[in-house]
Amino acid sequence: MATTDAPPPMTGEDPAKSGSGPGSAGRSGPVPTVDTVDVAGASPVRHPLRWLSVLVLAVLAAQLTHFLVTNANFEWSTVGSYFGAQVIGQGIATTVELTVVAMLIGIVGGVLVAVGRMSENRVLSAVCGAYVWFFRGIPVLVQLVFWYNLSALLPRISFGVPFGPEFVSGQTNSLITPLLAAILGLGLNEAAYMAEIVRGGLLGVDPGQSEAAAALGMGRARILRRVVLPQAMRFIVPPTGSQVINMMKATSLVSVIALADLLYTVQSIYNRTFETIPLLIVACLWYLVMTSVLYVGQSFIERYYARGATRNAPQGFWDFAFFRRRAAGRAPVAGERDAGHEQEERTP
């Protein structure tokens, strides 16, 4: 007797869900489903400590404002009268001049010392290393006082052939003026710090860049000038900007050798008028103005040398000023990538 296979019972259940249909080998049980989460009524995360910190800072700011306004010892009228005085402007000019000259000596000397430290000549490398060790190990104030009193060690300075005739000579007291002593003390000390900054920037460049340039027949000096230094600038510029700001503030140390910078000018005034606090406030305000200008310049220079060297979006000045986190560059989505590829294919 012929038999026929009976049709499967109609249970109303999807074979794909029950695991009995074709292609369900290796499955057991129903397929798990993902529950839908409704975020329409979700509440934001609370940050009570943030509000508490803001409240504490607001109270402190109110107390500081009340202290500045109600304390008559500040003598704000005296501060306003001396803030734009001509004698204060002369001290500011001396401070700016000293900062520029000392930083030029520091940057040029730092590049030369850094290249010497990285030289294959062991004697030159050791001498440059000793220079960095010596000037970084002695406080700037001690160096300034030493240069100012150099006449006690060398009453007379001469230039000529070593162990031979002298071409030019003169008394040390007339040659080493307070301005020259300040330039030597600040400039030579800054060269030691700039040497380490430049050396770190040079070491941050991929050695393959120098090897590729050498393979093209470029000399070592040209490789350093045309290949290595331009790429190292983005590592050198940020700390150099900080060094310029520090140099601007370090010029106040020259007041101990009677150089009429901003601080010495202020001191000479309040020694006569006994208005110490108002005059010191004038100096503080002018230092803040000058360093703020340098701060702005540093931000724009950093943006210029960071072009094409980072995958992040360029940072604006206000983000730089208020320490905001740099916005990350958005990666293209799949549709944008496909459109970009099509555009490249269409381009002849």
Protein Blocks (a to p, Z undefined) as FASTA:
>chain_A
ZZdddddddehpafklnopaghighiacjddddddddfklpccdddfklmmmmmmmmmmm
mmmmmmmmmmmklommlmmmmmmgmklmmmmmmmmmmmmmmmmmmmmmmmmmmmmmmpmb
lklmmmmmmmmmmmmmpcfklmmmmmmmmmmmmmbacdddehiacfbdcdfklmmgfklm
mmmmmmmmmmmmmmmmmmmmmmmpcfklmmmmmmnopafklmmmmmmmmmmmmmmmmmmm
mmmmmmmmmmmmmmmnopacfklmmmmmmmmnopmklmmmmmmmmmmmmmmmmmmmmmmm
mmmmmgopacbdcddfklmmnopacdddddddfklmmmmmmmmmmpZZ
